Amino acid sequence: MDTLTRSKSMAKALRKALADRHVDLPHSACLEIVARQFGFSNWNVLKNACNNETRLSTTIFVEHGRQEEAATFYAAAFDAVRIASHRFRDALMAVELRVGESTMTVSGSNPRRESEPARGGPFFPKARGKVSAIFRLEVSDVDGTLQKAVAAGAVLRDPVQVSTDGRRAGALFDPFGHIWGVVELTSRKETRAA
């Protein structure tokens, strides 16, 4: 759900909750309150920011034929939710997932491109960590997330340690060769200061 739609839903829910307590606020006042909750000075500023909103989604490649296995792993390890499946001639080509508030598509690498590397990728990792990017997953429970991922089939790469910004972090290899950095949402320093 995009931020603007979510904001309108929150304002509607706020208005209803207040009405249930015999407080009557117009919808516009509830929109203003929600805008301030998101850190904007007013509803028009939030709306303008949403109209200019940019999102980045990722396509992660696995060996052709392992898309379903990968989707199942990401669901078990990171609570990914399936949004859609994409098929071509009745064969599963890709699975679209939501991880937290981000979307990620798991796609099977094209076997023809794999057999003719000069044609160019994208390619799936041929060995653990033979990748050009690391996926960074920010979570509230680093230890629990790493344990859950390992139980689902991941291999621990780096145990939990404190990074230079004061946050706890660890890393793992998923069963398809990709590296995942698992980082705590906020540092302990920030939590203490609040």
Accessible surface in RSA format (square Angstrom, percent):
REM  Atomic radii and reference values for relative SASA: ProtOr
REM  Chains: A
REM  Algorithm: Lee & Richards
REM  Probe-radius: 1.40
REM  Slices: 20
REM RES _ NUM      All-atoms   Total-Side   Main-Chain    Non-polar    All polar
REM                ABS   REL    ABS   REL    ABS   REL    ABS   REL    ABS   REL
RES MET A   1   135.31  70.1  86.29  57.1  49.03 116.7  98.62  83.8  36.69  48.6
RES ASP A   2    62.75  44.0  57.18  56.9   5.57  13.2  24.32  57.2  38.43  38.3
RES THR A   3    21.88  15.6  21.88  22.2   0.00   0.0  13.60  18.3   8.29  12.5
RES LEU A   4    31.06  17.3  31.04  22.2   0.02   0.1  31.04  21.8   0.02   0.1
RES THR A   5    63.74  45.3  62.06  62.9   1.68   4.0  43.32  58.2  20.42  30.9
RES ARG A   6    68.60  28.8  68.60  35.0   0.00   0.0  34.38  47.0  34.22  20.7
RES SER A   7     0.00   0.0   0.00   0.0   0.00   0.0   0.00   0.0   0.00   0.0
RES LYS A   8    97.67  47.6  95.97  58.9   1.70   4.1  50.04  45.0  47.63  50.7
RES SER A   9    53.79  45.5  45.47  60.7   8.31  19.1  29.29  62.4  24.49  34.3
RES MET A  10    72.47  37.5  65.26  43.2   7.21  17.2  64.24  54.6   8.24  10.9
RES ALA A  11     0.00   0.0   0.00   0.0   0.00   0.0   0.00   0.0   0.00   0.0
RES LYS A  12   150.51  73.4 149.00  91.4   1.51   3.6  91.84  82.7  58.67  62.5
RES ALA A  13    61.98  57.0  51.44  79.4  10.55  24.0  58.36  82.2   3.62   9.6
RES LEU A  14    46.69  26.0  41.74  29.9   4.95  12.4  46.05  32.3   0.64   1.7
RES ARG A  15    98.62  41.4  98.18  50.1   0.44   1.0  18.39  25.1  80.23  48.6
RES LYS A  16   133.39  65.1 128.20  78.7   5.19  12.4 104.22  93.8  29.17  31.1
RES ALA A  17    40.95  37.7  37.18  57.4   3.77   8.6  40.56  57.1   0.39   1.0
RES LEU A  18    39.29  21.9  39.27  28.1   0.02   0.0  39.29  27.6   0.00   0.0
RES ALA A  19    52.58  48.3  38.34  59.2  14.24  32.4  41.05  57.8  11.53  30.5
RES ASP A  20    89.17  62.5  62.11  61.8  27.06  64.0  26.63  62.7  62.54  62.4
RES ARG A  21   166.49  69.9 148.38  75.6  18.11  43.1  58.80  80.4 107.69  65.3
RES HIS A  22   175.04  95.7 139.55  97.0  35.48  90.8 102.77 105.9  72.27  84.1
RES VAL A  23    68.46  45.0  64.86  58.7   3.60   8.7  68.27  59.3   0.18   0.5
RES ASP A  24   126.91  88.9  99.75  99.3  27.16  64.2  38.29  90.1  88.63  88.4
RES LEU A  25    51.97  28.9  51.30  36.7   0.68   1.7  51.30  36.0   0.68   1.8
RES PRO A  26    75.52  55.0  72.15  65.8   3.37  12.3  74.93  61.9   0.59   3.7
RES HIS A  27    66.73  36.5  64.02  44.5   2.71   6.9  47.38  48.8  19.35  22.5
RES SER A  28    71.19  60.2  66.95  89.4   4.24   9.8  47.01 100.1  24.18  33.9
RES ALA A  29    28.80  26.5  22.49  34.7   6.31  14.4  28.13  39.6   0.67   1.8
RES CYS A  30     0.00   0.0   0.00   0.0   0.00   0.0   0.00   0.0   0.00   0.0
RES LEU A  31    22.41  12.5  22.41  16.0   0.00   0.0  22.41  15.7   0.00   0.0
RES GLU A  32    53.53  30.7  53.53  40.5   0.00   0.0  27.35  52.9  26.18  21.4
RES ILE A  33    65.09  37.0  63.57  47.4   1.52   3.7  64.83  46.7   0.25   0.7
RES VAL A  34     1.34   0.9   1.34   1.2   0.00   0.0   1.34   1.2   0.00   0.0
RES ALA A  35     0.00   0.0   0.00   0.0   0.00   0.0   0.00   0.0   0.00   0.0
RES ARG A  36   142.70  59.9 126.69  64.6  16.01  38.1  53.33  72.9  89.37  54.2
RES GLN A  37   122.50  68.5  82.34  60.2  40.17  95.6  40.26  85.7  82.24  62.4
RES PHE A  38    74.74  37.4  48.31  29.9  26.43  68.8  53.33  32.3  21.42  61.3
RES GLY A  39    68.94  85.0   0.00   N/A  68.94  85.0  35.55  97.6  33.39  74.8
RES PHE A  40    60.35  30.2  53.97  33.4   6.39  16.6  57.30  34.7   3.05   8.7
RES SER A  41    76.23  64.4  55.89  74.6  20.34  46.9  56.02 119.3  20.21  28.3
RES ASN A  42    52.04  35.9  52.04  50.3   0.00   0.0  12.30  29.6  39.74  38.4
RES TRP A  43    25.57  10.3  25.57  12.4   0.00   0.0  15.59   8.3   9.98  16.2
RES ASN A  44   108.53  74.8 103.43 100.0   5.09  12.3  26.04  62.7  82.49  79.7
RES VAL A  45    68.15  44.8  64.13  58.1   4.02   9.7  67.38  58.5   0.77   2.1
RES LEU A  46     0.01   0.0   0.01   0.0   0.00   0.0   0.01   0.0   0.00   0.0
RES LYS A  47    87.74  42.8  87.74  53.8   0.00   0.0  30.60  27.5  57.14  60.9
RES ASN A  48    90.42  62.4  88.46  85.5   1.96   4.7  17.17  41.3  73.25  70.8
RES ALA A  49    42.20  38.8  26.77  41.3  15.43  35.1  35.09  49.4   7.11  18.8
RES CYS A  50    17.64  13.3   4.97   5.5  12.67  29.8   3.14   8.0  14.50  15.6
RES ASN A  51    99.36  68.5  64.05  61.9  35.30  85.0  24.35  58.6  75.00  72.5
RES ASN A  52   105.74  72.9  80.98  78.3  24.75  59.6  31.67  76.2  74.07  71.6
RES GLU A  53    73.61  42.3  40.83  30.9  32.79  78.1  24.11  46.6  49.51  40.4
RES THR A  54   126.71  90.1  95.65  97.0  31.06  74.0  74.57 100.2  52.14  78.8
RES ARG A  55   130.72  54.9  97.06  49.5  33.65  80.1  70.78  96.7  59.94  36.3
RES LEU A  56   161.85  90.1 138.55  99.1  23.31  58.6 139.07  97.7  22.78  61.3
RES SER A  57    71.25  60.2  51.22  68.4  20.02  46.1  14.73  31.4  56.52  79.2
RES THR A  58    52.15  37.1  46.31  46.9   5.84  13.9  28.00  37.6  24.15  36.5
RES THR A  59    70.03  49.8  48.36  49.0  21.67  51.6  21.73  29.2  48.29  73.0
RES ILE A  60     2.48   1.4   0.19   0.1   2.29   5.5   2.48   1.8   0.00   0.0
RES PHE A  61    43.89  22.0  41.83  25.9   2.06   5.4  41.83  25.4   2.06   5.9
RES VAL A  62     0.52   0.3   0.06   0.1   0.46   1.1   0.52   0.5   0.00   0.0
RES GLU A  63    79.41  45.6  77.61  58.7   1.80   4.3  11.46  22.2  67.95  55.5
RES HIS A  64    74.85  40.9  58.20  40.5  16.65  42.6  31.63  32.6  43.22  50.3
RES GLY A  65    63.39  78.2   0.00   N/A  63.39  78.2  31.83  87.4  31.55  70.7
RES ARG A  66    71.27  29.9  70.81  36.1   0.47   1.1  23.16  31.7  48.11  29.2
RES GLN A  67     2.80   1.6   2.57   1.9   0.22   0.5   0.30   0.6   2.50   1.9
RES GLU A  68    79.01  45.4  78.36  59.3   0.66   1.6  54.50 105.4  24.51  20.0
RES GLU A  69    87.81  50.4  77.24  58.4  10.57  25.2  44.99  87.0  42.83  35.0
RES ALA A  70     0.00   0.0   0.00   0.0   0.00   0.0   0.00   0.0   0.00   0.0
RES ALA A  71     3.31   3.0   1.46   2.2   1.86   4.2   1.84   2.6   1.48   3.9
RES THR A  72    83.35  59.3  77.72  78.8   5.63  13.4  67.75  91.0  15.60  23.6
RES PHE A  73    10.57   5.3   5.90   3.7   4.67  12.1  10.27   6.2   0.30   0.9
RES TYR A  74     0.00   0.0   0.00   0.0   0.00   0.0   0.00   0.0   0.00   0.0
RES ALA A  75    42.53  39.1  34.87  53.8   7.66  17.4  35.19  49.6   7.34  19.4
RES ALA A  76    48.82  44.9  34.68  53.5  14.14  32.2  45.91  64.7   2.90   7.7
RES ALA A  77     1.23   1.1   0.00   0.0   1.23   2.8   0.00   0.0   1.23   3.3
RES PHE A  78    15.93   8.0   0.11   0.1  15.83  41.2   5.14   3.1  10.80  30.9
RES ASP A  79    92.01  64.5  79.23  78.9  12.78  30.2  32.50  76.5  59.51  59.4
RES ALA A  80     7.44   6.8   0.00   0.0   7.44  16.9   0.00   0.0   7.44  19.7
RES VAL A  81    95.41  62.8  92.29  83.5   3.12   7.5  95.41  82.9   0.00   0.0
RES ARG A  82   103.40  43.4  79.03  40.3  24.37  58.0  46.98  64.2  56.42  34.2
RES ILE A  83    80.21  45.6  48.08  35.8  32.13  77.4  52.74  38.0  27.47  74.5
RES ALA A  84    34.81  32.0  26.69  41.2   8.12  18.5  34.81  49.0   0.00   0.0
RES SER A  85    49.10  41.5  22.60  30.2  26.50  61.0  16.10  34.3  33.01  46.2
RES HIS A  86    81.14  44.3  77.90  54.1   3.24   8.3  55.66  57.4  25.49  29.7
RES ARG A  87   144.22  60.6 108.84  55.5  35.37  84.2  39.72  54.3 104.50  63.3
RES PHE A  88   116.88  58.5 113.20  70.1   3.69   9.6 115.81  70.2   1.08   3.1
RES ARG A  89   207.92  87.3 167.38  85.3  40.54  96.5  72.87  99.6 135.04  81.8
RES ASP A  90   126.95  88.9 103.88 103.4  23.07  54.6  35.53  83.6  91.42  91.2
RES ALA A  91    47.86  44.0  41.55  64.1   6.31  14.4  47.85  67.4   0.01   0.0
RES LEU A  92    31.84  17.7  21.16  15.1  10.69  26.9  21.16  14.9  10.69  28.8
RES MET A  93    68.00  35.2  67.53  44.7   0.46   1.1  63.91  54.3   4.09   5.4
RES ALA A  94    10.48   9.6  10.48  16.2   0.00   0.0  10.48  14.8   0.00   0.0
RES VAL A  95     0.00   0.0   0.00   0.0   0.00   0.0   0.00   0.0   0.00   0.0
RES GLU A  96    46.48  26.7  46.48  35.2   0.00   0.0   3.13   6.1  43.34  35.4
RES LEU A  97     2.07   1.2   2.07   1.5   0.00   0.0   2.07   1.5   0.00   0.0
RES ARG A  98    76.31  32.0  75.19  38.3   1.11   2.7  32.81  44.8  43.50  26.4
RES VAL A  99    15.67  10.3  11.06  10.0   4.61  11.1  11.06   9.6   4.61  12.5
RES GLY A 100    62.95  77.6   0.00   N/A  62.95  77.6  43.82 120.3  19.13  42.8
RES GLU A 101   121.87  70.0 105.46  79.8  16.41  39.1  53.35 103.2  68.52  55.9
RES SER A 102    64.57  54.6  59.87  79.9   4.70  10.8  26.11  55.6  38.46  53.9
RES THR A 103    33.73  24.0  30.05  30.5   3.68   8.8  18.73  25.2  15.00  22.7
RES MET A 104    10.13   5.2   9.84   6.5   0.29   0.7   6.17   5.2   3.97   5.3
RES THR A 105    30.63  21.8  30.63  31.1   0.00   0.0  12.22  16.4  18.41  27.8
RES VAL A 106     0.00   0.0   0.00   0.0   0.00   0.0   0.00   0.0   0.00   0.0
RES SER A 107    17.94  15.2  17.94  23.9   0.00   0.0   2.23   4.8  15.71  22.0
RES GLY A 108     8.08  10.0   0.00   N/A   8.08  10.0   0.21   0.6   7.87  17.6
RES SER A 109     0.54   0.5   0.13   0.2   0.41   0.9   0.23   0.5   0.31   0.4
RES ASN A 110    68.70  47.4  61.75  59.7   6.95  16.7  19.51  46.9  49.20  47.6
RES PRO A 111    74.23  54.1  66.33  60.5   7.90  28.7  70.23  58.0   4.00  24.8
RES ARG A 112   151.36  63.6 150.05  76.5   1.31   3.1  60.35  82.5  91.01  55.2
RES ARG A 113    72.39  30.4  72.39  36.9   0.00   0.0   2.30   3.1  70.09  42.5
RES GLU A 114    37.31  21.4  21.04  15.9  16.27  38.7  19.21  37.2  18.10  14.8
RES SER A 115    85.82  72.5  51.33  68.5  34.49  79.5  51.88 110.5  33.94  47.5
RES GLU A 116    86.59  49.7  81.60  61.7   4.99  11.9  33.66  65.1  52.94  43.2
RES PRO A 117    88.22  64.3  79.12  72.1   9.10  33.1  79.40  65.6   8.82  54.8
RES ALA A 118   110.51 101.6  66.60 102.8  43.92  99.9  79.47 111.9  31.04  82.2
RES ARG A 119    98.06  41.2  67.85  34.6  30.20  71.9  33.49  45.8  64.57  39.1
RES GLY A 120    29.14  35.9   0.00   N/A  29.14  35.9  29.14  80.0   0.00   0.0
RES GLY A 121    31.36  38.7   0.00   N/A  31.36  38.7   6.95  19.1  24.41  54.7
RES PRO A 122    70.96  51.7  60.62  55.3  10.34  37.6  69.62  57.5   1.34   8.3
RES PHE A 123    79.64  39.8  58.96  36.5  20.68  53.8  58.96  35.7  20.68  59.2
RES PHE A 124    38.44  19.2  35.44  22.0   3.00   7.8  35.66  21.6   2.79   8.0
RES PRO A 125    14.92  10.9   3.17   2.9  11.76  42.7   6.64   5.5   8.28  51.5
RES LYS A 126   120.54  58.8  86.32  53.0  34.22  81.5  86.62  78.0  33.92  36.1
RES ALA A 127    51.80  47.6  40.51  62.5  11.29  25.7  51.73  72.8   0.07   0.2
RES ARG A 128   142.71  59.9 117.95  60.1  24.76  59.0  29.49  40.3 113.22  68.6
RES GLY A 129    24.30  30.0   0.00   N/A  24.30  30.0   6.48  17.8  17.82  39.9
RES LYS A 130   146.84  71.6 123.46  75.7  23.39  55.7  76.19  68.6  70.65  75.3
RES VAL A 131    46.52  30.6  10.57   9.6  35.95  86.6  19.77  17.2  26.75  72.5
RES SER A 132   122.85 103.8  79.02 105.5  43.83 101.0  55.97 119.2  66.88  93.7
RES ALA A 133    60.76  55.9  48.79  75.3  11.97  27.2  57.49  81.0   3.27   8.7
RES ILE A 134    98.76  56.2  72.09  53.7  26.67  64.3  72.09  51.9  26.67  72.4
RES PHE A 135    35.97  18.0  33.17  20.5   2.80   7.3  35.97  21.8   0.00   0.0
RES ARG A 136   137.98  57.9 107.28  54.7  30.70  73.1  48.18  65.8  89.81  54.4
RES LEU A 137    25.65  14.3  25.02  17.9   0.63   1.6  25.65  18.0   0.00   0.0
RES GLU A 138    78.45  45.0  57.21  43.3  21.24  50.6  14.99  29.0  63.47  51.8
RES VAL A 139    24.43  16.1  20.57  18.6   3.87   9.3  24.43  21.2   0.00   0.0
RES SER A 140    98.90  83.6  67.90  90.6  31.00  71.4  38.44  81.8  60.46  84.7
RES ASP A 141    79.67  55.8  75.13  74.8   4.53  10.7  32.83  77.3  46.84  46.7
RES VAL A 142     3.03   2.0   1.00   0.9   2.03   4.9   1.00   0.9   2.03   5.5
RES ASP A 143    55.13  38.6  53.32  53.1   1.81   4.3  22.11  52.0  33.02  32.9
RES GLY A 144    24.35  30.0   0.00   N/A  24.35  30.0  18.89  51.8   5.46  12.2
RES THR A 145    20.38  14.5  16.86  17.1   3.51   8.4   6.59   8.9  13.78  20.8
RES LEU A 146     8.91   5.0   8.79   6.3   0.12   0.3   8.91   6.3   0.00   0.0
RES GLN A 147   126.42  70.7 117.56  85.9   8.86  21.1  45.42  96.7  81.00  61.4
RES LYS A 148    87.76  42.8  79.59  48.8   8.18  19.5  65.14  58.6  22.62  24.1
RES ALA A 149     0.00   0.0   0.00   0.0   0.00   0.0   0.00   0.0   0.00   0.0
RES VAL A 150    65.53  43.1  56.62  51.3   8.91  21.5  56.62  49.2   8.91  24.2
RES ALA A 151    92.51  85.1  49.66  76.6  42.85  97.5  61.39  86.4  31.13  82.5
RES ALA A 152    36.18  33.3   2.87   4.4  33.31  75.8  14.91  21.0  21.27  56.3
RES GLY A 153    39.42  48.6   0.00   N/A  39.42  48.6  27.60  75.7  11.83  26.5
RES ALA A 154     6.16   5.7   0.00   0.0   6.16  14.0   0.00   0.0   6.16  16.3
RES VAL A 155    59.58  39.2  56.91  51.5   2.67   6.4  59.58  51.8   0.00   0.0
RES LEU A 156    85.12  47.4  65.01  46.5  20.11  50.6  65.01  45.7  20.11  54.1
RES ARG A 157   101.65  42.7  76.60  39.0  25.05  59.6  10.37  14.2  91.28  55.3
RES ASP A 158    46.89  32.8  46.89  46.7   0.00   0.0   5.13  12.1  41.76  41.7
RES PRO A 159    89.12  65.0  88.10  80.3   1.03   3.7  89.12  73.6   0.00   0.0
RES VAL A 160    44.78  29.5  18.98  17.2  25.80  62.2  18.98  16.5  25.80  70.0
RES GLN A 161   103.90  58.1  95.18  69.6   8.72  20.8  39.16  83.4  64.74  49.1
RES VAL A 162   103.22  67.9  76.31  69.1  26.91  64.9  76.31  66.3  26.91  73.0
RES SER A 163    43.03  36.4  29.20  39.0  13.83  31.9  36.69  78.1   6.34   8.9
RES THR A 164   149.59 106.4 113.53 115.1  36.06  85.9  93.75 125.9  55.84  84.4
RES ASP A 165    74.14  51.9  54.69  54.4  19.45  46.0  46.37 109.1  27.77  27.7
RES GLY A 166     8.18  10.1   0.00   N/A   8.18  10.1   3.92  10.7   4.26   9.5
RES ARG A 167    30.40  12.8  30.40  15.5   0.00   0.0   5.19   7.1  25.21  15.3
RES ARG A 168    47.25  19.8  47.25  24.1   0.00   0.0   2.38   3.3  44.87  27.2
RES ALA A 169    18.93  17.4  18.32  28.3   0.60   1.4  18.51  26.1   0.42   1.1
RES GLY A 170     5.27   6.5   0.00   N/A   5.27   6.5   3.23   8.9   2.04   4.6
RES ALA A 171     8.66   8.0   8.66  13.4   0.00   0.0   8.66  12.2   0.00   0.0
RES LEU A 172     0.00   0.0   0.00   0.0   0.00   0.0   0.00   0.0   0.00   0.0
RES PHE A 173    32.37  16.2  32.24  20.0   0.14   0.4  32.24  19.5   0.14   0.4
RES ASP A 174     2.86   2.0   0.00   0.0   2.86   6.8   0.07   0.2   2.79   2.8
RES PRO A 175    49.33  35.9  20.64  18.8  28.69 104.3  31.70  26.2  17.63 109.6
RES PHE A 176    10.76   5.4   1.72   1.1   9.05  23.5   6.95   4.2   3.82  10.9
RES GLY A 177     6.53   8.0   0.00   N/A   6.53   8.0   4.49  12.3   2.04   4.6
RES HIS A 178    14.06   7.7  14.06   9.8   0.00   0.0  11.27  11.6   2.79   3.2
RES ILE A 179    11.19   6.4  11.19   8.3   0.00   0.0  11.19   8.1   0.00   0.0
RES TRP A 180     8.81   3.5   8.81   4.3   0.00   0.0   8.81   4.7   0.00   0.0
RES GLY A 181    12.20  15.0   0.00   N/A  12.20  15.0  12.20  33.5   0.00   0.0
RES VAL A 182     0.00   0.0   0.00   0.0   0.00   0.0   0.00   0.0   0.00   0.0
RES VAL A 183    14.90   9.8  14.90  13.5   0.00   0.0  14.90  12.9   0.00   0.0
RES GLU A 184    20.51  11.8  20.51  15.5   0.00   0.0   3.37   6.5  17.13  14.0
RES LEU A 185    91.70  51.1  80.23  57.4  11.47  28.8  80.23  56.3  11.47  30.9
RES THR A 186    71.94  51.2  67.67  68.6   4.26  10.2  49.69  66.7  22.25  33.6
RES SER A 187     2.22   1.9   2.22   3.0   0.00   0.0   0.20   0.4   2.02   2.8
RES ARG A 188   112.65  47.3 111.15  56.7   1.50   3.6  36.51  49.9  76.14  46.1
RES LYS A 189   134.66  65.7 128.17  78.6   6.48  15.4  87.54  78.8  47.12  50.2
RES GLU A 190   104.44  60.0  94.55  71.5   9.88  23.5  44.16  85.4  60.28  49.2
RES THR A 191    90.15  64.1  74.85  75.9  15.30  36.5  71.07  95.5  19.08  28.8
RES ARG A 192   184.00  77.3 151.77  77.4  32.24  76.8  72.91  99.7 111.09  67.3
RES ALA A 193    91.12  83.8  50.13  77.4  40.99  93.2  62.37  87.8  28.75  76.2
RES ALA A 194   119.62 110.0  51.59  79.6  68.03 154.8  87.35 123.0  32.26  85.5
END  Absolute sums over single chains surface
CHAIN  1 A    11928.2       9532.9       2395.3       6755.6       5172.6
END  Absolute sums over all chains
TOTAL         11928.2       9532.9       2395.3       6755.6       5172.6
